[in-house]
């Protein structure tokens, strides 16, 4: 599997295309904005979009979701604990940060810890890492990890939004520390990193 990163929207959200090169089936992770950009990227790779996976359901990770789902018909996957956020613009923070309203699609599949998502001949594994939101997840993609807003390069996600909790995110970070991550860590915002780097420079993991 290959991971392709795209920074989208005013908040610089990282959206990812995970591609199984054998079958050209793809998963789109966190379509935060700029639907045309992400759809064009899929088309340029000759990829067939199998599913859309949310690491969590804050507005800056889902703004392009309605258009992409409508145009592709791809299944929407989200952890069960974050599913209510798709129907509540207070919980997903859209109304708080923009004063606007929007309708987001309901999930087609509710995820839980340890679930796998088939992508061609490959698998993505779901790791429940609550704390930023109740249903925040990381995604194990081969040797790499897509960490959403749980872990950033030399920092972590906020835990002061509704449903967030400091002790919970710290427990999730301890779980990430124990993972056999040999490749890159791809966060929801900012630069990619490695577990080795974070164990040396991230004060929340040291």
C-alpha angles and dihedrals in degrees: 000000000000127000121214120191128211127181110215139176135011092297094053095240115184113233118188136205112205110198131194099210094200095062100014089233112150141195120208114214121203106346093204099170144319098069092184091057093051095044090050090051091053091048093048090056093048088238127162110218108231100174148344115234124194120208084200137338106250113138096249089062097048110037093108092042100095095052096043094047092048094049098043105028088221118162117257117226125190136155112269093240093059097043093093089060091068090065097041121063090192092059094044089047097234093123092045096053102031108018087227133120130223139170117235125193123255118250121263093205131025114216131212135183114297096017118141128216115209116225110178106297091340135080135218114206122214118225115188108223107169124182104086086055129351092253101038113143139186121214123222108214110180106294092344135082128214101206104183112200095328096086129021131178103289091344144057138231124276118270100188097084121097108293094016123123133181098215091047095052090046089055089050091051090053088054091051090050089061096051119108094239107167098165135042132322111223112200131198092250135018133006127350118249144176133246090242091057093047093049088056103039110019108091091202091061102036 
